[in-house]
């Protein structure tokens, strides 16, 4: 039995103990939050090793920001843990119930998925976010992060395991695969005897690799080729503010925008205002011919590939379109189904946009950066599901559960 198979076996045992953990789950979460704060210096020291390695290996500024942990971010993670602890426990919740003509009482209740595997990239906060959501929802979890954050991930996991154990639960409820080779990912994808579901959290390449190679059920998350469409009736300053926030507040995250579409009737007035805001963060624009005609040669000519790219950086594709229909058709062709926004004063156009754009989150006059479990009132999130089966959008506690039927009677037999 390989190391990862052993981890799967331990996780399966731990998942059974979590079925009746009750309030101990909250005790464990509170212990985790406390331990993260108390060990902030230790986490920051481990994270510094990862940051130094990232600089040496040429990681972009955006990816280094995604990787970085400081006291403020650690306190934010701990606050998120307590937010999850304060949420209602979904396990055992009655979804529906009925009494059949023969007297059988049928109740549908929420139950854990069981053992969840999560493969993610250079965001060590995911280690804590994923673990606490799984724990609260009664699931054991096996984490497999990227090599960029391995020292941070190991430190956070050890701290959490000790805290979980101090609350009287099995420390193997949360485990981390420390081998960051491709082989470890493949083994996790093939862990059919122990893993109930696998969730990839990262860029398009990672997600597609998991979808193509996994032998266990997969929930697709994260790939975010997100758009803002500036309608001809838009408030230009509002559009500039939304685009600036959606692109530059954290360009490496999946709810950051990668393309803006601007109606031709407003483009000559709107694009210079939008560019002026984006210039504050030195955002590189890659535009169509009409965009370049308005903004000049400082705009890089856009290629077909630009419309299909999740940059995760200070780069933004820009296209002038002739109609709302052309905008929604462009989104339908290139979107990953994550988050899209229309900026408009036209109620009818807003309704057409929200009805025809088939993404997990569709905004009217709001930055796409709000696609987040915390912002939606779900506490932390395991990821943003871009598929339609089982879960869609920010995945909170309820999305980490399944259901079962409980049938009670007094001796009924089927004739």
TABEL-V259173 format. One record per pair of residues at least 12 apart in sequence whose ideal C-beta (glycine too) atoms are under 10 Angstrom apart, sorted by the first residue. I is the first residue (numbers start at 1). J is the second residue. If there is no record, write none. Layout:
{{I/J} {I/J}}
This chain:
{{2/183} {2/184} {2/187} {2/191} {3/177} {3/178} {3/179} {3/184} {3/187} {4/117} {4/142} {4/144} {4/175} {4/177} {4/179} {4/183} {4/184} {4/185} {4/186} {4/187} {4/188} {4/190} {4/191} {4/194} {4/195} {5/187} {5/190} {5/191} {5/193} {5/194} {6/172} {6/175} {6/194} {7/115} {7/117} {7/140} {7/142} {7/144} {7/172} {7/175} {7/176} {7/177} {7/187} {7/188} {7/191} {7/194} {8/115} {8/117} {8/140} {8/142} {8/175} {8/187} {8/188} {8/191} {8/192} {8/193} {8/194} {8/195} {9/115} {9/172} {9/191} {9/193} {9/194} {10/115} {10/140} {10/142} {10/170} {10/171} {10/172} {10/173} {10/175} {10/194} {11/114} {11/115} {11/116} {11/117} {11/139} {11/140} {11/141} {11/142} {11/170} {11/172} {11/173} {11/174} {11/175} {11/191} {11/194} {11/195} {11/196} {12/114} {12/115} {12/140} {12/172} {12/193} {12/194} {12/195} {12/196} {13/115} {13/140} {13/170} {13/172} {13/173} {13/194} {14/115} {14/135} {14/139} {14/140} {14/141} {14/164} {14/169} {14/170} {14/171} {14/172} {14/173} {14/174} {14/175} {15/112} {15/113} {15/114} {15/115} {15/116} {15/134} {15/138} {15/139} {15/140} {15/141} {15/170} {15/172} {15/173} {15/194} {15/196} {16/112} {16/114} {16/115} {16/140} {16/170} {17/138} {17/140} {17/168} {17/169} {17/170} {17/172} {17/173} {18/91} {18/112} {18/114} {18/134} {18/135} {18/136} {18/137} {18/138} {18/139} {18/140} {18/169} {18/170} {18/173} {19/91} {19/92} {19/111} {19/112} {19/114} {19/138} {20/91} {20/138} {21/89} {21/91} {21/135} {21/136} {21/138} {21/167} {21/168} {21/169} {21/170} {21/173} {22/89} {22/91} {22/92} {22/138} {23/89} {23/167} {24/135} {24/164} {24/167} {24/168} {24/169} {25/84} {25/85} {25/89} {25/91} {25/132} {25/135} {25/136} {25/137} {25/138} {25/164} {25/167} {25/169} {25/173} {26/82} {26/84} {26/85} {26/86} {26/87} {26/89} {26/135} {26/136} {26/167} {27/85} {27/163} {27/164} {27/166} {27/167} {27/168} {27/169} {28/81} {28/85} {28/131} {28/132} {28/135} {28/136} {28/160} {28/163} {28/164} {28/165} {28/166} {28/167} {28/168} {28/169} {28/171} {28/173} {28/174} {29/81} {29/82} {29/83} {29/84} {29/85} {29/86} {29/87} {29/131} {29/132} {29/133} {29/135} {29/136} {29/160} {29/163} {29/164} {29/167} {30/78} {30/81} {30/82} {30/85} {30/86} {30/163} {30/167} {31/81} {31/85} {31/159} {31/160} {31/162} {31/163} {31/164} {31/165} {31/166} {31/167} {31/168} {31/169} {32/77} {32/78} {32/81} {32/82} {32/84} {32/85} {32/128} {32/131} {32/132} {32/135} {32/156} {32/159} {32/160} {32/161} {32/162} {32/163} {32/164} {32/166} {32/167} {32/174} {33/75} {33/77} {33/78} {33/79} {33/80} {33/81} {33/82} {33/83} {33/84} {33/85} {33/128} {33/132} {33/163} {34/78} {34/81} {34/82} {34/163} {34/166} {35/78} {35/81} {35/156} {35/158} {35/159} {35/160} {35/161} {35/162} {35/163} {35/164} {35/166} {36/74} {36/75} {36/77} {36/78} {36/79} {36/80} {36/81} {36/128} {36/156} {36/159} {36/160} {36/163} {37/71} {37/74} {37/75} {37/77} {37/78} {37/79} {37/81} {38/78} {38/159} {38/163} {39/74} {39/155} {39/156} {39/158} {39/159} {39/162} {39/163} {40/69} {40/70} {40/71} {40/72} {40/73} {40/74} {40/75} {40/77} {40/78} {40/159} {41/71} {41/74} {42/155} {42/156} {42/158} {42/159} {43/69} {43/70} {43/71} {43/73} {43/74} {43/77} {43/124} {43/128} {43/151} {43/152} {43/155} {43/156} {43/159} {44/68} {44/69} {44/70} {44/71} {44/73} {44/74} {44/152} {44/155} {45/151} {45/152} {45/155} {46/69} {46/124} {46/149} {46/150} {46/151} {46/152} {46/153} {46/154} {46/155} {46/156} {46/158} {47/67} {47/68} {47/69} {47/70} {47/73} {47/74} {47/124} {47/149} {47/151} {47/152} {47/153} {47/155} {47/156} {48/68} {48/69} {48/151} {48/152} {49/150} {49/151} {49/152} {49/155} {50/64} {50/67} {50/68} {50/69} {50/122} {50/124} {50/146} {50/147} {50/148} {50/149} {50/150} {50/151} {50/152} {50/153} {50/155} {51/64} {51/67} {51/68} {51/69} {51/148} {51/149} {51/151} {51/152} {52/151} {53/67} {53/147} {53/148} {53/149} {53/150} {53/151} {54/66} {54/67} {54/68} {54/122} {54/148} {54/149} {57/147} {57/148} {59/122} {59/148} {60/251} {60/252} {60/311} {60/312} {60/313} {60/314} {61/251} {61/252} {61/313} {61/314} {62/250} {62/251} {62/252} {62/253} {62/256} {62/311} {62/312} {62/313} {62/314} {62/315} {63/121} {63/122} {63/123} {63/148} {63/252} {63/312} {63/313} {64/122} {64/148} {64/252} {65/250} {65/251} {65/252} {65/253} {66/121} {66/122} {66/123} {66/124} {66/125} {66/148} {66/149} {66/250} {66/251} {66/252} {66/253} {66/312} {67/121} {67/122} {67/123} {67/124} {67/125} {67/146} {67/148} {67/149} {67/152} {67/252} {68/122} {68/124} {68/152} {69/123} {69/124} {69/125} {69/149} {69/152} {69/155} {69/156} {73/124} {73/125} {74/124} {74/125} {74/128} {74/156} {76/125} {76/374} {77/124} {77/125} {77/126} {77/127} {77/128} {77/129} {77/132} {77/156} {77/380} {78/128} {79/374} {79/380} {80/125} {80/128} {80/129} {80/132} {80/133} {80/373} {80/374} {80/379} {80/380} {80/381} {81/128} {81/129} {81/131} {81/132} {81/133} {81/135} {81/136} {81/160} {81/163} {81/379} {81/380} {82/132} {82/379} {83/132} {83/373} {83/374} {83/377} {83/378} {83/379} {83/380} {84/128} {84/129} {84/132} {84/133} {84/135} {84/136} {84/137} {84/373} {84/374} {84/378} {84/379} {84/380} {84/381} {84/396} {84/397} {85/132} {85/135} {85/136} {85/379} {86/379} {87/133} {87/136} {87/137} {87/377} {87/378} {87/379} {87/380} {87/396} {87/397} {87/398} {88/136} {88/397} {88/398} {89/110} {89/136} {89/137} {89/138} {89/397} {90/109} {90/110} {90/111} {90/112} {90/136} {90/137} {90/138} {90/396} {90/397} {90/398} {90/399} {90/400} {90/401} {91/109} {91/110} {91/111} {91/112} {91/136} {91/137} {91/138} {91/139} {91/397} {91/400} {91/401} {92/109} {92/110} {92/111} {92/138} {92/401} {93/108} {93/109} {93/110} {93/111} {93/397} {93/398} {93/401} {93/403} {94/107} {94/108} {94/109} {94/110} {94/406} {95/107} {95/108} {95/109} {95/110} {95/398} {95/401} {95/403} {95/404} {95/405} {96/108} {96/109} {96/403} {96/405} {97/109} {97/405} {97/406} {99/408} {99/409} {100/407} {100/409} {100/412} {102/409} {102/410} {102/412} {102/413} {102/414} {102/415} {103/408} {103/409} {103/410} {103/411} {103/412} {104/407} {104/408} {104/409} {104/410} {104/412} {105/406} {105/407} {105/408} {105/409} {105/410} {106/405} {106/406} {106/407} {106/408} {106/409} {107/404} {107/405} {107/406} {107/407} {107/408} {108/403} {108/404} {108/405} {108/406} {109/401} {109/403} {109/404} {109/405} {109/406} {110/137} {110/138} {110/397} {110/398} {110/400} {110/401} {110/402} {110/403} {110/404} {111/137} {111/138} {111/401} {111/402} {111/403} {111/404} {111/406} {112/134} {112/137} {112/138} {112/139} {112/140} {112/196} {112/400} {112/401} {112/402} {113/134} {113/137} {113/138} {113/139} {113/140} {113/195} {113/196} {113/197} {113/199} {113/217} {113/219} {113/390} {113/399} {113/400} {113/401} {113/402} {114/138} {114/139} {114/140} {114/194} {114/195} {114/196} {114/197} {114/402} {115/134} {115/139} {115/140} {115/141} {115/142} {115/173} {115/175} {115/191} {115/194} {115/195} {115/196} {115/197} {115/198} {115/216} {116/130} {116/133} {116/134} {116/137} {116/139} {116/140} {116/141} {116/142} {116/143} {116/195} {116/196} {116/197} {116/198} {116/199} {116/219} {116/382} {116/400} {117/140} {117/141} {117/142} {117/143} {117/144} {117/175} {117/177} {117/185} {117/188} {117/189} {117/191} {117/194} {117/195} {117/196} {117/197} {117/198} {117/199} {117/200} {117/210} {117/214} {117/216} {117/218} {118/130} {118/131} {118/133} {118/134} {118/141} {118/142} {118/143} {118/144} {118/145} {118/188} {118/197} {118/198} {118/199} {118/200} {118/201} {118/219} {118/221} {118/382} {118/383} {119/142} {119/143} {119/144} {119/145} {119/146} {119/177} {119/184} {119/185} {119/188} {119/189} {119/198} {119/199} {119/200} {119/201} {119/202} {119/206} {119/207} {119/209} {119/210} {119/214} {119/218} {120/143} {120/144} {120/145} {120/146} {120/149} {120/153} {120/199} {120/200} {120/201} {120/202} {120/206} {120/221} {120/222} {120/382} {120/383} {121/145} {121/146} {121/147} {121/148} {121/149} {121/200} {121/201} {121/202} {121/203} {121/205} {121/206} {121/222} {121/252} {122/145} {122/146} {122/147} {122/148} {122/149} {122/150} {122/152} {122/153} {122/202} {122/252} {123/145} {123/146} {123/148} {123/149} {123/152} {123/153} {123/201} {123/202} {123/252} {123/253} {124/145} {124/146} {124/148} {124/149} {124/150} {124/151} {124/152} {124/153} {124/154} {124/155} {124/156} {124/157} {125/149} {125/152} {125/156} {125/380} {126/143} {126/145} {126/146} {126/149} {126/153} {126/156} {126/201} {126/202} {126/380} {126/381} {126/382} {126/383} {127/141} {127/143} {127/145} {127/149} {127/152} {127/153} {127/154} {127/155} {127/156} {127/157} {127/159} {127/160} {127/174} {127/176} {128/143} {128/153} {128/156} {128/157} {128/159} {128/160} {128/174} {128/380} {129/201} {129/373} {129/374} {129/379} {129/380} {129/381} {129/382} {129/383} {130/143} {130/145} {130/174} {130/199} {130/201} {130/380} {130/381} {130/382} {130/383} {130/400} {131/143} {131/156} {131/157} {131/160} {131/161} {131/164} {131/173} {131/174} {131/175} {131/176} {131/380} {131/382} {132/160} {132/174} {132/379} {132/380} {132/382} {133/373} {133/378} {133/379} {133/380} {133/381} {133/382} {133/383} {133/395} {133/396} {133/397} {133/399} {133/400} {134/173} {134/174} {134/199} {134/382} {134/397} {134/400} {135/160} {135/164} {135/167} {135/169} {135/173} {135/174} {135/400} {136/379} {136/380} {136/396} {136/397} {136/400} {137/382} {137/396} {137/397} {137/398} {137/399} {137/400} {137/401} {138/173} {138/397} {138/400} {138/401} {139/173} {139/174} {139/196} {139/197} {139/382} {139/400} {139/401} {140/170} {140/172} {140/173} {140/174} {140/175} {140/194} {140/195} {140/196} {141/173} {141/174} {141/175} {141/176} {141/199} {141/382} {141/400} {142/172} {142/174} {142/175} {142/176} {142/177} {142/188} {142/191} {142/194} {142/195} {142/198} {143/156} {143/157} {143/160} {143/174} {143/175} {143/176} {143/177} {143/188} {144/175} {144/176} {144/177} {144/178} {144/179} {144/180} {144/184} {144/185} {144/187} {144/188} {144/189} {144/198} {144/200} {145/157} {145/176} {145/177} {145/178} {145/180} {145/201} {145/202} {146/180} {146/185} {146/202} {146/206} {147/179} {147/180} {147/181} {148/180} {149/180} {150/176} {150/177} {150/178} {150/179} {150/180} {153/176} {153/177} {153/178} {153/180} {154/176} {154/178} {156/174} {156/176} {157/171} {157/174} {157/175} {157/176} {157/177} {157/178} {158/171} {158/176} {160/173} {160/174} {160/176} {161/173} {161/174} {161/175} {161/176} {182/209} {185/198} {185/200} {185/206} {185/209} {185/210} {185/213} {185/214} {186/209} {186/213} {186/214} {186/215} {188/210} {188/214} {188/216} {189/209} {189/210} {189/211} {189/212} {189/213} {189/214} {189/215} {189/216} {189/218} {190/213} {190/214} {190/215} {190/216} {191/214} {191/215} {191/216} {192/214} {192/215} {192/216} {192/217} {193/216} {194/216} {195/214} {195/215} {195/216} {195/217} {196/216} {196/217} {196/402} {197/214} {197/216} {197/217} {197/218} {197/219} {197/390} {197/400} {197/402} {198/210} {198/211} {198/214} {198/215} {198/216} {198/217} {198/218} {198/219} {199/217} {199/218} {199/219} {199/220} {199/221} {199/222} {199/382} {199/383} {199/385} {199/391} {199/395} {199/399} {199/400} {200/214} {200/218} {200/219} {200/220} {200/221} {200/222} {200/223} {200/383} {201/219} {201/220} {201/221} {201/222} {201/254} {201/381} {201/382} {201/383} {201/384} {201/395} {202/221} {202/222} {202/223} {202/254} {202/383} {203/222} {203/223} {203/224} {203/252} {203/254} {203/310} {203/312} {204/222} {204/223} {204/224} {204/225} {204/254} {204/308} {204/309} {204/310} {204/312} {204/336} {205/223} {205/310} {206/222} {206/223} {207/220} {207/221} {207/222} {207/223} {207/336} {207/383} {207/386} {208/220} {208/223} {211/387} {217/389} {217/390} {218/387} {219/382} {219/383} {219/385} {219/386} {219/387} {219/389} {219/390} {219/391} {219/392} {219/395} {219/399} {219/400} {220/336} {220/337} {220/383} {220/384} {220/385} {220/386} {220/387} {220/388} {220/389} {220/391} {221/254} {221/338} {221/360} {221/381} {221/382} {221/383} {221/384} {221/385} {221/386} {221/387} {221/391} {221/393} {221/394} {221/395} {222/253} {222/254} {222/255} {222/310} {222/336} {222/338} {222/383} {222/384} {222/385} {222/386} {223/254} {223/310} {223/335} {223/336} {223/337} {223/338} {223/384} {223/386} {224/253} {224/254} {224/255} {224/256} {224/257} {224/258} {224/310} {224/312} {224/335} {224/336} {224/337} {224/338} {224/339} {224/359} {224/360} {224/368} {224/371} {224/384} {224/386} {225/254} {225/257} {225/258} {225/259} {225/307} {225/308} {225/309} {225/310} {225/311} {225/317} {225/331} {225/334} {225/335} {225/336} {225/337} {225/338} {225/339} {225/340} {225/359} {225/386} {226/246} {226/247} {226/254} {226/255} {226/256} {226/257} {226/258} {226/259} {226/310} {226/331} {226/335} {226/336} {226/337} {226/338} {226/339} {226/340} {226/341} {226/359} {226/361} {226/363} {226/368} {226/369} {226/371} {227/246} {227/257} {227/258} {227/259} {227/260} {227/261} {227/307} {227/317} {227/319} {227/327} {227/328} {227/330} {227/331} {227/334} {227/335} {227/338} {227/339} {227/340} {227/341} {227/342} {227/357} {227/359} {227/368} {228/242} {228/243} {228/246} {228/247} {228/257} {228/258} {228/259} {228/260} {228/261} {228/262} {228/274} {228/316} {228/327} {228/339} {228/340} {228/341} {228/342} {228/343} {228/363} {228/367} {228/368} {229/259} {229/260} {229/261} {229/262} {229/263} {229/319} {229/321} {229/324} {229/326} {229/327} {229/328} {229/330} {229/331} {229/340} {229/341} {229/342} {229/343} {229/344} {229/349} {229/353} {229/357} {230/242} {230/243} {230/260} {230/261} {230/262} {230/263} {230/266} {230/267} {230/270} {230/271} {230/274} {230/320} {230/321} {230/327} {230/341} {230/342} {230/343} {230/344} {231/261} {231/262} {231/263} {231/265} {231/266} {231/323} {231/324} {231/327} {231/342} {231/343} {231/344} {231/345} {231/346} {231/349} {231/350} {231/353} {231/364} {231/365} {232/262} {232/263} {232/264} {232/265} {232/266} {232/267} {232/270} {232/323} {232/324} {232/344} {232/345} {232/346} {232/349} {233/263} {233/265} {233/266} {233/343} {233/344} {233/345} {233/346} {233/347} {233/348} {233/349} {233/350} {234/262} {234/263} {234/266} {234/270} {234/342} {234/343} {234/344} {234/345} {234/346} {234/349} {234/365} {235/270} {235/343} {235/344} {235/345} {235/365} {236/266} {236/269} {236/270} {236/271} {236/272} {236/273} {236/274} {236/343} {237/270} {237/273} {237/274} {237/277} {238/343} {238/344} {238/345} {238/365} {239/260} {239/262} {239/266} {239/270} {239/273} {239/274} {239/277} {239/341} {239/342} {239/343} {239/344} {239/365} {240/270} {240/271} {240/272} {240/273} {240/274} {240/275} {240/276} {240/277} {240/278} {240/343} {241/274} {241/277} {241/343} {241/367} {242/257} {242/260} {242/274} {242/277} {242/341} {242/343} {242/363} {242/365} {242/366} {242/367} {242/368} {242/369} {243/257} {243/260} {243/262} {243/270} {243/273} {243/274} {243/275} {243/277} {243/278} {243/283} {243/316} {243/318} {243/341} {243/343} {243/367} {243/368} {244/274} {244/276} {244/277} {244/278} {244/280} {244/281} {244/283} {244/367} {245/257} {245/277} {245/366} {245/367} {245/368} {245/369} {245/370} {246/258} {246/260} {246/316} {246/339} {246/341} {246/363} {246/366} {246/367} {246/368} {246/369} {246/370} {247/259} {247/260} {247/274} {247/277} {247/278} {247/281} {247/283} {247/311} {247/313} {247/314} {247/315} {247/316} {247/367} {247/368} {247/369} {248/277} {248/278} {248/280} {248/281} {248/282} {248/283} {248/314} {248/316} {248/369} {249/281} {249/367} {249/369} {250/312} {250/369} {251/281} {251/283} {251/311} {251/312} {251/313} {251/314} {251/315} {251/316} {252/310} {252/311} {252/312} {252/313} {252/314} {253/312} {253/368} {253/369} {253/371} {253/372} {253/384} {254/310} {254/312} {254/336} {254/338} {254/339} {254/368} {254/371} {254/372} {254/383} {254/384} {254/386} {255/338} {255/339} {255/361} {255/367} {255/368} {255/369} {255/370} {255/371} {255/372} {255/375} {255/384} {255/394} {256/310} {256/311} {256/312} {256/313} {256/314} {256/316} {256/338} {256/339} {256/367} {256/368} {256/369} {256/371} {257/311} {257/316} {257/317} {257/338} {257/339} {257/340} {257/341} {257/367} {257/368} {257/369} {258/306} {258/307} {258/308} {258/309} {258/310} {258/311} {258/312} {258/313} {258/315} {258/316} {258/317} {258/334} {258/335} {258/336} {258/338} {259/286} {259/302} {259/306} {259/307} {259/308} {259/309} {259/310} {259/311} {259/316} {259/317} {259/318} {259/319} {259/330} {259/331} {259/334} {259/335} {259/340} {260/274} {260/278} {260/285} {260/287} {260/291} {260/316} {260/317} {260/318} {260/319} {260/320} {260/341} {260/343} {261/288} {261/307} {261/317} {261/318} {261/319} {261/320} {261/321} {261/324} {261/326} {261/327} {261/328} {261/330} {261/331} {261/340} {261/342} {262/274} {262/287} {262/288} {262/290} {262/291} {262/294} {262/318} {262/319} {262/320} {262/321} {262/327} {262/343} {263/320} {263/321} {263/322} {263/323} {263/324} {263/326} {263/327} {263/344} {263/349} {264/290} {264/294} {264/320} {264/321} {264/322} {264/323} {264/326} {265/320} {265/322} {265/323} {266/320} {266/343} {267/290} {267/291} {267/293} {267/294} {267/295} {267/318} {267/319} {267/320} {267/321} {268/290} {268/293} {268/294} {268/295} {268/320} {269/294} {270/294} {270/320} {270/343} {271/285} {271/287} {271/290} {271/291} {271/294} {271/295} {271/299} {271/318} {271/320} {272/294} {272/295} {272/296} {274/295} {274/316} {274/318} {275/287} {275/291} {275/294} {275/295} {275/296} {275/298} {275/299} {275/316} {275/318} {278/314} {278/316} {278/318} {279/298} {281/314} {282/314} {283/313} {283/314} {283/315} {283/316} {284/298} {284/299} {284/300} {284/311} {284/313} {284/314} {284/315} {284/316} {284/317} {285/298} {285/299} {285/300} {285/302} {285/315} {285/316} {285/317} {285/318} {286/299} {286/300} {286/301} {286/302} {286/303} {286/305} {286/306} {286/307} {286/309} {286/311} {286/315} {286/316} {286/317} {286/318} {286/319} {287/299} {287/300} {287/301} {287/302} {287/306} {287/316} {287/317} {287/318} {287/319} {287/320} {288/301} {288/302} {288/306} {288/307} {288/317} {288/318} {288/319} {288/320} {288/321} {289/301} {289/302} {289/319} {289/320} {290/318} {290/319} {290/320} {290/321} {290/322} {291/317} {291/318} {291/319} {291/320} {292/318} {292/320} {293/320} {294/318} {294/320} {295/318} {299/318} {300/315} {300/317} {300/318} {302/317} {302/318} {302/319} {303/317} {304/334} {305/317} {306/318} {306/319} {306/334} {307/319} {307/330} {307/333} {307/334} {307/335} {308/333} {308/334} {308/335} {308/336} {309/334} {310/336} {310/338} {317/334} {324/342} {324/344} {324/346} {324/348} {324/349} {324/350} {324/352} {324/353} {324/356} {325/352} {325/356} {327/340} {327/342} {327/349} {327/353} {327/356} {327/357} {328/340} {328/342} {328/352} {328/353} {328/355} {328/356} {328/357} {328/358} {329/356} {331/353} {331/356} {331/357} {331/358} {331/359} {331/362} {332/356} {332/357} {332/358} {332/359} {335/357} {335/358} {335/359} {335/386} {336/359} {336/360} {336/384} {336/386} {337/357} {337/358} {337/359} {337/360} {337/361} {337/384} {337/385} {337/386} {337/387} {337/388} {337/392} {337/393} {338/359} {338/360} {338/361} {338/368} {338/371} {338/384} {338/385} {338/386} {338/393} {339/357} {339/359} {339/360} {339/361} {339/362} {339/363} {339/366} {339/367} {339/368} {339/369} {339/370} {339/371} {339/372} {339/384} {339/386} {339/393} {340/353} {340/354} {340/357} {340/358} {340/359} {340/360} {340/361} {340/362} {340/363} {340/368} {340/371} {341/353} {341/357} {341/359} {341/361} {341/362} {341/363} {341/364} {341/365} {341/366} {341/367} {341/368} {341/369} {341/370} {342/354} {342/357} {342/362} {342/363} {342/364} {342/365} {342/366} {343/363} {343/364} {343/365} {343/366} {343/367} {344/364} {344/365} {345/365} {347/364} {349/364} {350/362} {350/363} {350/364} {350/365} {351/364} {358/388} {359/371} {359/386} {359/392} {359/393} {360/384} {360/385} {360/386} {360/387} {360/388} {360/391} {360/392} {360/393} {360/394} {361/376} {361/384} {361/386} {361/392} {361/393} {361/394} {370/394} {371/384} {371/393} {371/394} {372/384} {372/394} {373/393} {373/394} {373/395} {373/396} {373/397} {373/399} {374/394} {374/396} {375/394} {376/393} {376/394} {376/396} {377/394} {377/396} {378/393} {378/394} {378/395} {378/396} {378/397} {378/398} {378/399} {379/394} {379/396} {379/397} {380/394} {380/395} {380/396} {380/397} {381/393} {381/394} {381/395} {381/396} {381/397} {381/399} {381/400} {382/394} {382/395} {382/396} {382/397} {382/399} {382/400} {383/395} {383/399} {385/399} {390/402}}
